[in-house]
């Protein structure tokens, strides 16, 4: 299975981290040069995406396009599976068993797998698939953000691009929201499976006080939230009802996605 790490050429310290982290387990990988803000408008138009009017920071738009361009590259190269990472990720023990071979994906008919965790409780479907190394995979039933580690097959890549292209600018969200929140509600979308214990996590999740690789996107995202338009009353009510249902009926199915 091919592994690609989205990374800016201007961040050598992050590339050094990835080289060391993947090298520990002998996992082959390639860097994918992250899209920069000055490339976004041209590439969004090329891929049929209404990014111009989206309420996203310039960094979020560039991040969005980095993932989309990588999906398209996967399709163009006709890869069966692709493992995608961001450059502040840490890998769990025996991660090479999962990222070095795609047989387990084919055996279990998996096409869209989240390998990352935010160390939160998430709602998963009851029926879990037993995997090697004392791990399991179950269908994700609620949002679990982050795009620092996931695996997609050709069907998933095609479906995600089609979904992104269908959205008007006001409905386009940050790439992790699109993939691991809104896509869950797409009627003809593919199921997303969560591996647990997870195989990877970002530095700011595992080591919140370390911050050796600060994210400019996260900083800008926090600032943009202060200026984000307020939700309408109907949107607030809908959100509160959703939360109430989740808290009332979802606890039995929720499990903390640990990292190992």
Backbone torsions as a table, in degrees:
resi	resn	phi	psi	omega
1	UNK	NA	135.1	179.3
2	UNK	-80.3	136.2	177.7
3	UNK	-116.4	128.9	179.1
4	UNK	-127.4	136.0	-177.9
5	UNK	-113.1	118.2	178.3
6	UNK	-74.2	123.8	-173.7
7	UNK	-156.9	139.6	175.2
8	UNK	-77.0	137.4	176.5
9	UNK	-62.3	-24.0	-177.4
10	UNK	-82.7	4.8	-179.8
11	UNK	-119.1	70.6	-176.9
12	UNK	-62.7	-29.2	-179.3
13	UNK	-67.3	-32.9	177.0
14	UNK	-72.7	-37.9	178.7
15	UNK	-67.4	-34.7	176.6
16	UNK	-65.6	-40.3	177.9
17	UNK	-60.6	-46.5	-178.8
18	UNK	-64.7	-43.7	179.2
19	UNK	-57.7	-41.8	178.4
20	UNK	-69.6	-45.4	-175.6
21	UNK	-64.5	-45.2	179.7
22	UNK	-74.9	-32.1	179.7
23	UNK	-64.6	-29.7	179.4
24	UNK	-57.3	-33.0	-176.6
25	UNK	-113.3	8.9	177.3
26	UNK	64.0	34.5	-179.7
27	UNK	-90.4	120.5	177.8
28	UNK	-71.8	140.4	179.6
29	UNK	-153.5	166.2	173.9
30	UNK	-131.6	144.9	172.9
31	UNK	-81.6	139.5	171.8
32	UNK	-111.5	116.9	-177.1
33	UNK	-63.1	116.5	-176.9
34	UNK	-60.8	144.6	176.1
35	UNK	-69.0	141.0	178.9
36	UNK	-104.9	157.5	-176.0
37	UNK	-52.6	-34.0	-178.3
38	UNK	-70.6	-12.6	179.3
39	UNK	-96.4	-12.3	-168.7
40	UNK	-61.1	-51.4	-174.5
41	UNK	-57.4	-46.8	-179.0
42	UNK	-63.9	-46.3	-176.5
43	UNK	-71.4	-35.3	177.7
44	UNK	-62.8	-43.0	178.1
45	UNK	-64.4	-41.8	-179.4
46	UNK	-61.3	-34.7	-177.4
47	UNK	-98.2	6.5	176.6
48	UNK	69.8	37.6	-177.8
49	UNK	-111.7	136.4	-178.2
50	UNK	-90.0	57.7	-175.2
51	UNK	-77.9	-24.1	-173.0
52	UNK	-53.3	-46.4	-176.6
53	UNK	-94.1	6.6	-178.3
54	UNK	-70.5	142.9	179.0
55	UNK	-83.4	73.4	179.2
56	UNK	-133.0	153.0	174.0
57	UNK	-71.8	164.4	178.0
58	UNK	-60.3	-37.4	178.0
59	UNK	-66.2	-39.3	178.3
60	UNK	-66.1	-37.7	177.6
61	UNK	-64.9	-41.7	179.3
62	UNK	-65.3	-40.4	177.4
63	UNK	-63.4	-44.0	177.2
64	UNK	-54.9	-49.8	-177.5
65	UNK	-68.3	-31.3	178.1
66	UNK	-59.8	-45.7	-179.6
67	UNK	-68.8	-43.7	-179.7
68	UNK	-61.8	-44.3	179.8
69	UNK	-63.5	-35.0	178.1
70	UNK	-68.7	-39.3	175.9
71	UNK	-61.8	-43.4	-179.3
72	UNK	-65.7	-38.1	177.0
73	UNK	-62.2	-40.5	177.7
74	UNK	-59.5	-44.9	179.2
75	UNK	-63.7	-44.7	-179.3
76	UNK	-61.9	-34.8	-178.9
77	UNK	-88.9	-2.6	178.2
78	UNK	55.8	45.1	178.2
79	UNK	-80.4	136.9	179.1
80	UNK	-67.4	-43.1	179.7
81	UNK	-142.6	154.3	176.9
82	UNK	-142.4	128.8	173.3
83	UNK	-97.4	126.2	-175.6
84	UNK	-114.2	135.8	-179.9
85	UNK	-135.1	158.0	167.6
86	UNK	-106.7	162.7	-163.2
87	UNK	-86.6	13.9	172.8
88	UNK	-116.1	21.3	-174.2
89	UNK	-85.8	149.0	171.4
90	UNK	-115.4	143.0	-177.9
91	UNK	-101.6	145.2	177.9
92	UNK	-81.9	176.8	-179.0
93	UNK	-67.7	142.8	179.6
94	UNK	58.6	26.3	177.5
95	UNK	-61.8	-26.5	-178.6
96	UNK	-62.2	-26.2	179.1
97	UNK	-63.7	-29.8	-176.3
98	UNK	-97.3	-34.5	-176.7
99	UNK	-94.4	-6.2	180.0
100	UNK	-97.5	-6.1	-175.8
101	UNK	-154.1	145.4	-179.2
102	UNK	-109.0	9.3	-179.0
103	UNK	-59.4	-38.5	-178.9
104	UNK	-66.8	-29.5	176.7
105	UNK	-70.6	-45.6	179.8
106	UNK	-65.5	-41.6	-178.3
107	UNK	-61.4	-32.1	-176.4
108	UNK	-106.9	9.3	177.6
109	UNK	53.6	48.5	179.9
110	UNK	-101.9	132.4	-178.0
111	UNK	-123.5	-11.6	-177.5
112	UNK	-148.9	108.1	-173.2
113	UNK	-130.4	128.1	174.5
114	UNK	-92.9	121.4	-177.1
115	UNK	-104.5	-1.6	-174.5
116	UNK	-102.3	160.0	173.4
117	UNK	-137.0	150.7	170.1
118	UNK	-102.9	12.7	-180.0
119	UNK	58.2	40.7	178.7
120	UNK	-118.0	163.1	170.5
121	UNK	-75.5	135.4	177.6
122	UNK	-133.4	152.5	178.0
123	UNK	-85.9	124.3	179.3
124	UNK	-122.4	154.5	177.0
125	UNK	-67.9	148.8	-176.3
126	UNK	-58.9	-45.5	-174.9
127	UNK	-74.9	111.6	-179.4
128	UNK	-105.7	149.7	176.3
129	UNK	-95.9	126.9	179.4
130	UNK	-80.9	125.7	-179.6
131	UNK	-114.0	175.8	176.5
132	UNK	-69.3	168.7	175.9
133	UNK	60.0	33.3	178.0
134	UNK	55.0	41.7	175.6
135	UNK	-119.8	163.3	178.7
136	UNK	-134.8	165.4	174.2
137	UNK	-135.0	131.2	178.6
138	UNK	-137.6	153.8	-177.3
139	UNK	-66.8	129.7	-180.0
140	UNK	-75.7	129.7	-175.7
141	UNK	-114.1	0.5	174.4
142	UNK	-152.8	168.6	-174.1
143	UNK	-58.9	143.4	173.0
144	UNK	-147.2	97.9	-167.5
145	UNK	-76.0	173.8	-178.7
146	UNK	104.4	139.0	177.4
147	UNK	-129.0	34.5	-178.3
148	UNK	-88.3	-6.1	178.7
149	UNK	-166.3	112.1	176.5
150	UNK	-158.4	162.5	178.1
151	UNK	-125.1	133.5	175.2
152	UNK	-129.6	149.8	171.9
153	UNK	-98.7	179.7	-178.1
154	UNK	-61.1	-39.8	179.8
155	UNK	-63.4	-40.8	-179.9
156	UNK	-67.3	-42.5	179.7
157	UNK	-60.8	-45.0	179.5
158	UNK	-64.1	-43.2	-179.4
159	UNK	-64.8	-41.9	-179.4
160	UNK	-65.4	-42.3	178.6
161	UNK	-64.4	-44.4	178.6
162	UNK	-59.3	-42.2	179.8
163	UNK	-65.3	-46.2	-180.0
164	UNK	-61.0	-39.2	-179.9
165	UNK	-68.5	-22.8	-177.7
166	UNK	-81.4	-11.1	-172.5
167	UNK	-88.9	132.9	170.1
168	UNK	-71.8	162.1	-173.3
169	UNK	-55.8	-37.9	-176.4
170	UNK	-71.0	-12.6	179.3
171	UNK	-104.6	-0.5	178.1
172	UNK	-81.2	130.1	-179.4
173	UNK	-120.3	177.6	176.2
174	UNK	-56.0	152.1	-171.0
175	UNK	-60.0	-35.9	179.3
176	UNK	-71.3	-33.9	174.9
177	UNK	-65.7	-41.9	179.9
178	UNK	-62.3	-47.2	-173.9
179	UNK	-75.4	-47.3	-168.7
180	UNK	-113.0	23.0	171.7
181	UNK	-140.6	-73.5	-174.5
182	UNK	-64.9	-35.5	-179.0
183	UNK	-64.6	-23.8	178.0
184	UNK	-60.0	-25.6	-177.0
185	UNK	-95.8	0.6	179.3
186	UNK	-72.1	123.5	-173.1
187	UNK	-58.9	-41.7	-179.0
188	UNK	-102.3	20.3	179.7
189	UNK	-76.0	157.0	178.5
190	UNK	-80.3	150.7	176.4
191	UNK	-66.9	142.1	176.6
192	UNK	-104.7	127.0	179.3
193	UNK	-105.5	140.0	178.2
194	UNK	-106.4	127.1	173.5
195	UNK	-84.2	136.0	174.8
196	UNK	-145.8	139.3	-10.4
197	UNK	-54.0	147.6	-176.3
198	UNK	-70.2	156.9	-177.6
199	UNK	-92.7	-14.9	-178.5
200	UNK	-155.2	159.5	178.7
201	UNK	-157.7	154.9	-179.3
202	UNK	-81.6	159.6	-177.6
203	UNK	-58.2	-44.5	-174.7
204	UNK	-69.1	-14.9	174.6
205	UNK	-85.1	-46.6	-177.1
206	UNK	-77.5	-38.5	-175.8
207	UNK	-130.5	71.8	-174.6
208	UNK	-60.5	-22.6	-179.3
209	UNK	-96.2	-3.6	-176.6
210	UNK	-82.4	-58.1	173.1
211	UNK	52.0	43.6	177.5
212	UNK	-81.6	-14.6	178.8
213	UNK	-129.8	67.4	-177.6
214	UNK	-60.5	142.7	-178.4
215	UNK	-96.9	117.9	177.2
216	UNK	-67.0	-29.1	178.7
217	UNK	-67.2	-43.7	179.9
218	UNK	-64.8	-39.7	179.0
219	UNK	-62.4	-47.0	180.0
220	UNK	-66.1	-35.2	179.9
221	UNK	-63.9	-42.0	179.3
222	UNK	-63.8	-38.8	179.5
223	UNK	-68.1	-38.6	-177.3
224	UNK	-69.3	-27.9	179.6
225	UNK	-61.2	-30.4	-179.9
226	UNK	-67.8	-26.0	-177.9
227	UNK	-104.4	2.1	-176.8
228	UNK	-68.9	137.7	178.8
229	UNK	-56.4	140.3	-179.8
230	UNK	-70.6	147.8	178.5
231	UNK	-70.5	148.8	175.9
232	UNK	-71.3	166.2	180.0
233	UNK	-59.2	-42.0	-179.2
234	UNK	-64.4	-37.1	178.3
235	UNK	-67.3	-39.6	178.7
236	UNK	-64.0	-44.0	-179.9
237	UNK	-62.9	-44.0	179.1
238	UNK	-60.3	-42.4	179.5
239	UNK	-65.5	-41.5	179.6
240	UNK	-65.9	-40.1	178.1
241	UNK	-63.6	-41.7	178.5
242	UNK	-61.4	-44.1	179.0
243	UNK	-64.2	-40.1	-178.9
244	UNK	-63.6	-43.8	178.5
245	UNK	-62.3	-43.4	-179.0
246	UNK	-61.5	-44.3	-178.2
247	UNK	-70.3	-33.2	-176.2
248	UNK	-78.2	-40.6	-171.3
249	UNK	-115.9	-8.1	-172.8
250	UNK	-95.0	-12.2	-171.4
251	UNK	-59.9	-40.7	-177.5
252	UNK	-59.9	-31.2	-174.8
253	UNK	-96.9	2.0	-175.1
254	UNK	-94.7	143.4	179.7
255	UNK	-144.5	142.5	176.7
256	UNK	-72.2	129.0	179.0
257	UNK	-87.6	96.3	-178.8
258	UNK	-78.1	169.3	177.2
259	UNK	-115.4	133.1	176.3
260	UNK	-146.1	NA	NA
